[in-house]
Amino acid sequence: MWDADQRPVIKFSDEQEQLLGVATNFARDKFPLDRARKRIAASEDLDRSVWEEMVSLGWLGIAIPEEFGGSGLGLAEVVTVVEPLGRHLAGTPLVSTTLVAQAILVAGTPAQKGVWLPKICQGAIAALALVEPHGDWNLKHLTVQARPEGDRLVLSGIKTFVTDALSAELVLVSVALANAQALVLLDKAALGAAVIEREVVIDETRRSYRIKFDGVSVATTNLLQPSLSAAALKQIDEAACLLLSAEMCGGASGVIDTVVDYLKTRKQFGRLIGSYQALKHPVVDALLMLDAARSHLYYAAGIFGDPIEGELAVRMAKALAGDALTFASDRAIQFHGGFGFTYDCDAQLYRRRAIWCEAQHGDAAHQRRKLADMMLDLQT
């Protein structure tokens, strides 16, 4: 938000306060920590009943204009929902679906917006297919090809880390078309010819897939406006960094709660281990890192979309949120002693979530390199 002198301030709007309260209660009730392990063993990608409740709360349409059935708010409001879900390690398609909607808003044709945005508001799950086996965080580095054949496009190549692909009604794929970047929408019918394989990833609360598109054919009308593809990819990258920051800040809060509960119950040599300064001080450090990360997160959310300050703030937020969750989850594992290094320790789940989130759209070191380049450009 901005004050009367057009200076940015961190302040929740009424809508944000309401969403944060509802999301906090919802995440606590629907995603207790023991459910995270049940989701790992579950055969389905997600709990459909919980997803339908999220849809009924209107969360899929928060950042979609009212003309398409949404609330007409923005990503700042989505942040207030994603953070509590991250705190409880919820593994839902909310973030990926929101990102696909953002891409359609930026580069979709009127027909594509009219068809897909209302469906997303009504609960259609969407997935992003952007990452390729080379692992480059530069979204313009594309090896998946789209070849025109009449009024259709024939795809070839492989995408990895496509979350919730089997549940998705829509997959947004980045492709190279005539040596230029492009984005294509694939519905379930078009995906039928693709080879989809489940991946084993570090965060087992996720469902991630590898998709081989060789021979997949789609109508050219499914192509987002080519002239706006670069803008859409930029929007996806920055929005993803913002929402991942929210997820990691929530995760840091959750793991701090976990370790504090342990420090207040575990005894060693007749004393609660939480009474030892060697354990107190790192927990305080984790809390301070979380506070700094949340400040950057909500500042970035408030100015998201600003062509210069917005991107700077988002990249700062992701770097600090990654540091905060990594530090807190690492200390939580150490403080649990030998048990902390076993698969059964819940602190492990937060550490795995930290590794996953950091690897998406660039870790802290990558974000700081981007920041350095941007700041040098601003000085010249």
C-alpha positions, 0 to 999 in steps of 0.5 A: 500500500501507499501513504498520502505522500505516495510512499510504500507502507506495509499495512493490511487492507480489510480484505487482506486481514479477513483472508489471512484470518480465514486462511489461518483457521482453515489451514490449521483445521484442514492441514494438521501436520500428521496429515502431511505424512498421510498425503505422502502415502496417498494414491491421489494427487490431492484431497478433492473435498478440501480442494472444493472447500478452497474453491467455495471460499473463492481463493482461485479467483482472488486475483482474477477480474470480476468480469470472469467470475473472480474477486478482482483483487490482486496477488497481495491478497493471494499471499495472505492465503498462501502463507498460512497454507505453507505454515502447515505444509499444505500441498495444493495446486493453488499456486500453480493454478494462480500462476497460469491464470496470471499468464492468461490475463497477461497474454491470453486472447479474449476467447482464451480468457473467456473460456479458462478464467471462469473455469479456474474460478470454479475450481479447474486445476492448472499446471505449469510446464516450464522447467526442462531437464537442463535445469536452467532458471532462465525461462527463455532457455527452451528446448521443447519445440512447437512446429506448425502443421496447418492449423495445428502445432506439433510439440516435441521435448520434455518438461520436468517438475510439472506438479499435479499434472494428472489432476490438471484440466489445463497445462501451460507449456513454454515452447520455442516456436520459430526460434521465439518463445511462446506459451501454449495451453493444453487441455486434458484431451491434448495431454492424452498423447503425452507420456506422463511419468511420476517423479520422485522429488525431495518434497514428497508432499508434492506430486511432480511429473515428467512429461514427454510431449513428442507427437502432442498436437494442439490447435493454433488457437491454443497459443497465447498471443506471441507478442506478449509471451515475454511479458507473460513469462516475466509475470509468471517468474515474479509472481512465482517468486512472490508466492514461493516467498509466502510459502517459505515464510509460512514454513519458517513459522511452522517449523519454529512452532515445531521446535519450540514445542520440542524444546519445552517438552524434551528433558536432558540431565533433568532440565528442559533443553529449552532452558539452555542458551545454546538452543535459545539463541538460534531460535531467536535468530530464526525468529528474527530472520522470519520477521525480516523475510515477512517484512520484505514479503508484504512490502513486495506484495504491496508494490507488486507490478511496479516495473522496477521496484516491484521486481527488486522487492520480490527477489529480495523477498525470495532470497530472505524467505529461503534463508529463513526457512533453510536456517530454521528447518536446519536448526530444528533437525539438529535440536531433535538430536539423532531423531532429527536425522531420521525420516520420522522427524517432522522437522525433515518435512520442513527442510524438504519443503525449503529445498523444493521452494528454493529450487523453483525459480532460483535459489537465494544466490540466484536471486542476489545475482539478479539483484546485483545486475539490476542495481548495476543497470539502474546506476548506469 
